[in-house]
């Protein structure tokens, strides 16, 4: 059964999920952020089948999240590197990691200790902020009526 696509959706979340919405794609992006670049290394670190990895890497390259770089000196050898679009997923991946650490922690391991490279201090929890840098909850935001998508009515 083919997965539903949301290419024409007015919802940017749905359209983004077309590009990185399955778990393998986000895990590949996460490992690319850790520095993984080669097909064989992605396969080994993720334990993913070759055909699935090949499909997800091709999709991430087609969607310009990764770029495929020929680094072969003796024959063909490729690496997969994050594009600017892929690097822009960093706060999304960190927020998802922090959410998972809070709501679905590993039973026998502490959460990954992420630190600021410049200061060595732990990073803050990702949060939505107002224009002055104050934290906002879901109850503190709204969508103006003119920004709401127009819903199509069923033509019966």
C-alpha angles and dihedrals in degrees: 000000000000118000116246113254126212101199092132096040118123088217111096091201091058092047091048090051088057087066105037105004103116121080095243093056094051092045090051089051090048092052091046086056088053089055103264110147112156127081093232091051093050089049094049096044096044101034089226125157114256094239093051093045091049091051095047094046090050091049092048090049092047089050090048094240090119131020124214111229124194106225096161117140096170105030127322120336123158136193129197115224131183117255123212087268090054093047088052087067089068096097090044092053092045092049090049090048092050091047090050092048089054101041105024108023123178106264099229104021134072118238117274108276105230115190139183107259093215098049105018090230122135116263120249124248111272109252141168111253137192123238090276095052097257117143116254128201126206088265091059098060136065139180114238113236092245089059095053115106117250109246118225114234120227111257103217 
